[in-house]
Amino acid sequence: MVEFLIVHNEPEQARLLIDQVMAIEPEQRAAFDEGRRLAEDGIRSRPRWLTQETLGWTSATLGLS
């Protein structure tokens, strides 16, 4: 969904979606942060689909906070 919003030029909606996911599932924050770290370290391949690591990786790769 995040990538869909980006493709449709809705980066703010993508950020809000990420914020909402983190608010609903705060216990996933460490995995989300790990995904962001992987992207920032230059890991080009996306982590396993449907994981918080993927959400973090995608948010970093797309330049979302």
Secondary structure as a PSIPRED ss2 file (coil, helix, strand):
# PSIPRED VFORMAT (PSIPRED V4.0)

   1 M C   1.000  0.000  0.000
   2 V H   0.000  1.000  0.000
   3 E H   0.000  1.000  0.000
   4 F H   0.000  1.000  0.000
   5 L H   0.000  1.000  0.000
   6 I H   0.000  1.000  0.000
   7 V H   0.000  1.000  0.000
   8 H C   1.000  0.000  0.000
   9 N C   1.000  0.000  0.000
  10 E C   1.000  0.000  0.000
  11 P H   0.000  1.000  0.000
  12 E H   0.000  1.000  0.000
  13 Q H   0.000  1.000  0.000
  14 A H   0.000  1.000  0.000
  15 R H   0.000  1.000  0.000
  16 L H   0.000  1.000  0.000
  17 L H   0.000  1.000  0.000
  18 I H   0.000  1.000  0.000
  19 D H   0.000  1.000  0.000
  20 Q H   0.000  1.000  0.000
  21 V H   0.000  1.000  0.000
  22 M H   0.000  1.000  0.000
  23 A H   0.000  1.000  0.000
  24 I H   0.000  1.000  0.000
  25 E C   1.000  0.000  0.000
  26 P H   0.000  1.000  0.000
  27 E H   0.000  1.000  0.000
  28 Q H   0.000  1.000  0.000
  29 R H   0.000  1.000  0.000
  30 A H   0.000  1.000  0.000
  31 A H   0.000  1.000  0.000
  32 F H   0.000  1.000  0.000
  33 D H   0.000  1.000  0.000
  34 E H   0.000  1.000  0.000
  35 G H   0.000  1.000  0.000
  36 R H   0.000  1.000  0.000
  37 R H   0.000  1.000  0.000
  38 L H   0.000  1.000  0.000
  39 A H   0.000  1.000  0.000
  40 E H   0.000  1.000  0.000
  41 D C   1.000  0.000  0.000
  42 G C   1.000  0.000  0.000
  43 I C   1.000  0.000  0.000
  44 R C   1.000  0.000  0.000
  45 S C   1.000  0.000  0.000
  46 R C   1.000  0.000  0.000
  47 P C   1.000  0.000  0.000
  48 R C   1.000  0.000  0.000
  49 W C   1.000  0.000  0.000
  50 L C   1.000  0.000  0.000
  51 T C   1.000  0.000  0.000
  52 Q H   0.000  1.000  0.000
  53 E H   0.000  1.000  0.000
  54 T H   0.000  1.000  0.000
  55 L H   0.000  1.000  0.000
  56 G H   0.000  1.000  0.000
  57 W H   0.000  1.000  0.000
  58 T H   0.000  1.000  0.000
  59 S H   0.000  1.000  0.000
  60 A H   0.000  1.000  0.000
  61 T H   0.000  1.000  0.000
  62 L C   1.000  0.000  0.000
  63 G C   1.000  0.000  0.000
  64 L C   1.000  0.000  0.000
  65 S C   1.000  0.000  0.000
